[in-house]
Amino acid sequence: MRSEAEAIEVGTSGASTPQARTTRAGAVRADTSGPGTTDPGTTGAGAAGRSRTGRPTPTEAAEITARLRRAAVEIFLRDGYDRTTMEAVAQAAGITKRTLYARFPDKRTLFLSVISWALARHENDPVELDTVPDDLAEGLTVIARSLLARAVDPDLVALHRMAIAEAARFPEFAAHSRTLAWSPRLQAVMSLLRRHIERGTIVVDDVEIAAEQFIALVSMSPAWLATFGVTRDPEVSERHLRHAVALFLNGVRRRDDAGLPASRSR
């Protein structure tokens, strides 16, 4: 499914550089000192590496956009939307204002693009289904730990705070949040449930609704607490996680005539 970040982004392209490393708030600071990272609008001596026409090559343009995105996310999270200026973003990205405005005509367009990109980038980190155990309880537990880790990740929490704070001014974030509902983790839960439905071990009328409810059981409360800076210690978190998995399993397991889960009635 095409992400909302792709749908609302204007005039951007590219991906992170191979020399990138993760920093605060999900930003990635790249090494831009090497060849292939220059920009006709880049400030400093690096301009010597531009193409003969004075325009960046596709690779250079992609790296400029990636660097710009990362810098903009950092500035928006640090200063907030109102206090962020296009000049500050250009300076942090090491490009000229002309280069910035060529990609983003105004601050609103820049904000929508880079915050949506950052949210989608975090949410769409792949879940390798081969690593999810086929056993229903074990598989759900593995996915639940991934959900919980993301729910309290400081970078994602900061981005969610920003999106919530600006939701009234930027209704586009509502559409973006609906797109993110189809995350790899939701699909992993649905895939696991479908396999066990086919085997007759569970009964689920609507797989998508069941998967959404499982995710809510596991991560909604921790995510809400994290928004206010509250996190549980690991032992408490694990106890809550296992209780959520057990509660969900009790609701979906096939039952015998006595109303007990079939897997426990023997």
Salt bridges, closest charged atoms under 4 A:
GLU9 OE2 - ARG69 NH2 2.53
GLU74 OE1 - ARG29 NH2 3.01
ASP79 OD1 - ARG78 NE 2.87
ASP82 OD1 - ARG169 NH1 2.93
GLU87 OE2 - LYS97 NZ 3.79
ASP125 OD2 - ARG150 NH1 3.83
ASP134 OD1 - ARG195 NE 3.06
ASP134 OD2 - ARG199 NH1 2.61
GLU166 OE1 - ARG169 NH2 2.74
GLU172 OE2 - ARG108 NH2 2.91
GLU238 OE2 - ARG145 NH2 2.66
GLU238 OE2 - ARG242 NE 2.90
